Amino acid sequence: MESVYKLKERHDQLLDPKMLMDVYTGKDAPFLTDTVMRVIPLLNKAFASGSVKGDRLIALCFGPFFNWAFPACEHFKDIIICCPNDKCINELEKWRTNAPGAIDWSHAVKAHCEVQGKGESWIEKQNMWQKKIKQPVKYDVSKSNPLSPTLLPQADCLLLSHCLEAHVTDKETFITCLKNVTTLLKPGGNLVIIACLEETYYMVGNYKFPHLCIDEDFVRKALCDTGYDIIELHVFPRTVNLLYDVADYTAFIIVNARKR
């Protein structure tokens, strides 16, 4: 895992969470359609369908991408969002408490409200979500207990948002880390994955970060070999025709799978 540790050190030292959001998921981000707007309807559909349900959801999010847990707040009693380092935890805490300089997720909250079609105020919705989300926990996917030293009961749903392929350097380690995070999920529980396909790097400011190149076939096999049955899988191609020098992904994948 030495290369994983080196990559983690690089993220901790050089990756600015707010700059990452500005480029990829912020309201003016050039990749917004791919990274947020096309994902939101699928997540809402999965949670609203009843196929993803229970009392506890644990979300392991890369950088500040904790917004993917938002629709789960409607369906789970306990929402625990886990971040890779203190910088990301601080950003989540600022958002939860409406602190000065907090990340602006209003565009994502408004999009969720529009998809749900209940005519709710996005401000009231955001306030509800902020209260529902518990104090964040730090994660390390390379550990057998990724939340160590924190111990939590196994979740009914585990949400992985770009947290494996961005933190590992080879496919063997990806499988090992997938097995590690699987220990956080109850048998019969749902695993929801959001990931980029065929991406080898992404830029944040002046820094270039490596990204494990995976495809749909690999994801399917990895899940099957790790003890999951795929319930639903969506792949949608990249819509941004330019900016391959910023990030070279070709598609996004969203998977809903059940642990055997």
C-alpha positions as CSV (number, residue, x, y, z in Angstrom):
1,M,0.0,0.0,0.0
2,E,3.1,2.3,0.0
3,S,2.0,4.0,-3.2
4,V,-1.5,4.6,-1.8
5,Y,0.1,6.3,1.3
6,K,2.2,8.5,-1.0
7,L,-0.9,9.5,-3.0
8,K,-2.8,10.2,0.2
9,E,0.1,12.5,1.4
10,R,-0.1,14.3,-2.0
11,H,-3.9,14.8,-1.6
12,D,-3.5,16.0,1.9
13,Q,-0.8,18.5,1.1
14,L,-1.8,19.8,-2.4
15,L,-5.4,19.2,-3.1
16,D,-7.6,22.2,-2.3
17,P,-11.2,21.0,-1.7
18,K,-12.8,24.3,-2.7
19,M,-10.7,24.6,-5.9
20,L,-11.7,21.0,-6.7
21,M,-15.3,21.9,-6.4
22,D,-15.0,25.1,-8.4
23,V,-13.6,23.1,-11.4
24,Y,-15.8,20.0,-11.3
25,T,-19.0,20.5,-9.3
26,G,-19.5,24.2,-8.4
27,K,-22.4,26.1,-9.9
28,D,-20.2,27.6,-12.6
29,A,-18.0,24.5,-13.1
30,P,-17.5,23.5,-16.7
31,F,-18.1,19.9,-15.8
32,L,-21.3,20.6,-13.9
33,T,-23.7,18.7,-16.3
34,D,-21.7,15.5,-16.1
35,T,-20.7,15.6,-12.4
36,V,-23.9,16.9,-10.8
37,M,-27.0,17.4,-13.0
38,R,-27.1,14.0,-14.7
39,V,-26.3,12.2,-11.5
40,I,-29.0,13.8,-9.3
41,P,-32.1,12.2,-11.1
42,L,-30.6,8.7,-10.9
43,L,-29.7,9.1,-7.2
44,N,-33.2,10.4,-6.3
45,K,-34.8,7.6,-8.3
46,A,-32.7,4.9,-6.5
47,F,-33.5,6.2,-3.0
48,A,-37.2,7.0,-3.8
49,S,-37.8,3.5,-5.4
50,G,-37.5,1.7,-2.1
51,S,-34.8,-0.6,-3.3
52,V,-32.2,1.4,-1.2
53,K,-33.6,1.7,2.3
54,G,-32.8,1.3,6.0
55,D,-31.8,3.3,9.1
56,R,-28.2,4.1,8.6
57,L,-26.2,5.3,5.6
58,I,-22.4,5.7,5.5
59,A,-21.0,7.8,2.7
60,L,-17.3,7.9,1.8
61,C,-16.8,11.0,-0.3
62,F,-13.8,12.2,-2.2
63,G,-12.9,15.8,-1.5
64,P,-15.9,18.0,-0.8
65,F,-18.4,15.8,-2.8
66,F,-20.6,15.1,0.1
67,N,-23.6,16.4,-1.9
68,W,-24.4,12.8,-3.1
69,A,-25.7,12.0,0.3
70,F,-28.3,14.7,0.2
71,P,-31.3,12.6,-1.2
72,A,-30.6,9.9,1.3
73,C,-31.6,12.3,4.1
74,E,-35.2,11.7,3.0
75,H,-35.0,7.9,3.6
76,F,-32.5,7.2,6.3
77,K,-32.5,8.1,10.0
78,D,-28.7,8.3,10.4
79,I,-26.4,9.8,7.7
80,I,-22.7,9.6,8.4
81,I,-20.5,11.4,5.9
82,C,-16.8,10.4,5.9
83,C,-14.0,12.5,4.4
84,P,-10.4,11.7,3.6
85,N,-8.7,14.4,5.5
86,D,-9.1,17.3,7.9
87,K,-9.4,19.9,5.1
88,C,-12.5,18.2,3.7
89,I,-14.0,17.6,7.2
90,N,-13.6,21.3,7.9
91,E,-15.4,22.1,4.6
92,L,-18.3,19.8,5.5
93,E,-18.5,21.3,9.0
94,K,-18.6,24.8,7.6
95,W,-21.4,23.8,5.3
96,R,-23.4,22.1,8.1
97,T,-23.2,25.2,10.3
98,N,-23.5,27.9,7.6
99,A,-20.2,29.2,8.6
100,P,-18.6,32.2,6.6
101,G,-16.9,30.9,3.5
102,A,-18.8,27.6,3.4
103,I,-19.1,25.8,0.1
104,D,-22.2,26.8,-1.8
105,W,-24.2,23.7,-2.7
106,S,-27.4,25.7,-3.4
107,H,-27.4,24.7,-7.1
108,A,-27.4,21.0,-6.2
109,V,-30.1,21.4,-3.5
110,K,-32.3,23.3,-6.0
111,A,-31.8,20.6,-8.6
112,H,-32.8,17.9,-6.0
113,C,-35.9,19.9,-5.2
114,E,-36.8,20.2,-8.9
115,V,-36.4,16.5,-9.5
116,Q,-38.4,15.6,-6.4
117,G,-41.2,17.9,-7.6
118,K,-42.7,18.6,-4.2
119,G,-42.6,22.4,-4.5
120,E,-40.4,22.6,-1.4
121,S,-38.2,25.6,-0.5
122,W,-34.6,24.7,-1.3
123,I,-33.5,26.7,1.8
124,E,-35.8,24.6,4.1
125,K,-34.6,21.5,2.4
126,Q,-31.0,22.4,2.9
127,N,-31.6,23.3,6.6
128,M,-33.2,19.9,7.1
129,W,-30.3,18.1,5.4
130,Q,-27.7,20.0,7.5
131,K,-29.5,18.9,10.7
132,K,-29.8,15.3,9.6
133,I,-26.1,14.8,8.7
134,K,-24.0,13.7,11.7
135,Q,-20.6,14.9,12.6
136,P,-18.1,13.7,9.9
137,V,-15.6,10.9,10.3
138,K,-12.3,10.5,8.6
139,Y,-11.7,7.5,6.3
140,D,-8.8,5.6,4.8
141,V,-9.8,3.0,2.3
142,S,-6.4,1.2,2.7
143,K,-7.3,0.1,6.2
144,S,-9.2,-3.0,7.1
145,N,-11.5,-0.8,9.1
146,P,-11.6,2.3,6.8
147,L,-13.0,4.4,9.7
148,S,-10.4,3.4,12.3
149,P,-10.2,4.2,15.1
150,T,-13.9,5.0,14.9
151,L,-16.1,2.0,15.2
152,L,-19.7,2.2,13.8
153,P,-22.4,-0.4,13.4
154,Q,-22.7,-1.7,9.8
155,A,-24.8,0.4,7.5
156,D,-27.9,-0.5,5.5
157,C,-26.4,1.5,2.6
158,L,-22.9,2.4,1.7
159,L,-22.3,5.3,-0.7
160,L,-18.9,5.6,-2.5
161,S,-18.4,8.9,-4.3
162,H,-15.1,8.7,-6.3
163,C,-13.3,7.5,-3.2
164,L,-11.7,4.3,-4.5
165,E,-10.4,5.1,-8.0
166,A,-9.0,8.5,-6.8
167,H,-7.1,7.0,-3.9
168,V,-5.6,3.8,-5.4
169,T,-2.9,3.3,-8.0
170,D,-3.6,-0.2,-9.4
171,K,-6.6,-2.5,-9.9
172,E,-5.4,-5.1,-7.3
173,T,-5.3,-2.4,-4.7
174,F,-8.8,-1.2,-5.8
175,I,-10.2,-4.7,-5.1
176,T,-8.4,-4.8,-1.7
177,C,-9.9,-1.4,-0.8
178,L,-13.3,-2.4,-2.0
179,K,-13.2,-5.4,0.3
180,N,-12.2,-3.1,3.1
181,V,-15.1,-0.7,2.7
182,T,-17.5,-3.6,2.2
183,T,-17.0,-4.4,5.9
184,L,-18.9,-1.2,6.7
185,L,-22.1,-2.7,5.1
186,K,-24.6,-5.2,6.4
187,P,-25.3,-8.4,4.3
188,G,-28.3,-7.5,2.2
189,G,-27.4,-3.9,2.3
190,N,-27.0,-1.6,-0.8
191,L,-23.8,-0.3,-2.2
192,V,-24.2,2.8,-4.4
193,I,-21.1,3.8,-6.4
194,I,-20.5,7.0,-8.4
195,A,-17.3,7.0,-10.4
196,C,-15.5,8.2,-13.5
197,L,-14.5,5.8,-16.2
198,E,-11.3,5.7,-18.2
199,E,-9.8,8.6,-16.4
200,T,-6.1,8.7,-15.9
201,Y,-5.6,12.1,-14.4
202,Y,-7.4,15.3,-13.3
203,M,-6.1,18.8,-12.7
204,V,-6.8,21.0,-9.6
205,G,-5.1,24.4,-10.0
206,N,-1.5,23.8,-11.1
207,Y,-1.4,20.3,-9.8
208,K,-1.9,17.1,-11.7
209,F,-3.3,14.1,-9.8
210,P,-3.3,10.5,-11.0
211,H,-6.5,8.6,-11.3
212,L,-7.0,4.8,-11.7
213,C,-8.3,4.0,-15.2
214,I,-11.3,1.6,-14.8
215,D,-14.1,0.6,-17.2
216,E,-17.5,-0.8,-16.9
217,D,-16.4,-4.5,-17.3
218,F,-13.9,-4.0,-14.5
219,V,-16.5,-2.5,-12.2
220,R,-18.9,-5.3,-12.9
221,K,-16.3,-8.0,-12.2
222,A,-14.9,-6.3,-9.1
223,L,-18.4,-6.1,-7.6
224,C,-19.3,-9.7,-8.4
225,D,-15.9,-11.0,-7.1
226,T,-16.4,-9.0,-3.9
227,G,-19.8,-10.4,-3.1
228,Y,-22.3,-8.1,-4.7
229,D,-25.3,-8.6,-7.0
230,I,-25.8,-5.6,-9.4
231,I,-29.4,-4.3,-9.2
232,E,-29.0,-1.3,-11.5
233,L,-26.1,0.2,-13.5
234,H,-26.0,3.3,-15.6
235,V,-23.2,4.6,-17.8
236,F,-23.5,8.0,-19.5
237,P,-20.8,9.4,-21.8
238,R,-19.0,12.6,-21.3
239,T,-20.7,15.7,-22.6
240,V,-17.8,18.2,-22.3
241,N,-16.1,18.1,-25.7
242,L,-13.1,20.2,-24.5
243,L,-10.9,20.4,-21.4
244,Y,-9.4,16.9,-21.8
245,D,-6.2,18.6,-20.5
246,V,-8.0,19.2,-17.3
247,A,-9.6,15.8,-16.9
248,D,-9.6,12.9,-19.4
249,Y,-12.6,10.8,-18.2
250,T,-14.8,9.4,-20.9
251,A,-17.9,8.6,-18.9
252,F,-19.6,8.3,-15.6
253,I,-20.9,5.2,-13.9
254,I,-23.6,4.9,-11.2
255,V,-24.2,1.5,-9.7
256,N,-26.7,0.1,-7.2
257,A,-25.6,-3.3,-5.9
258,R,-26.7,-5.5,-3.0
259,K,-24.2,-7.3,-0.7
260,R,-24.8,-11.0,-0.6
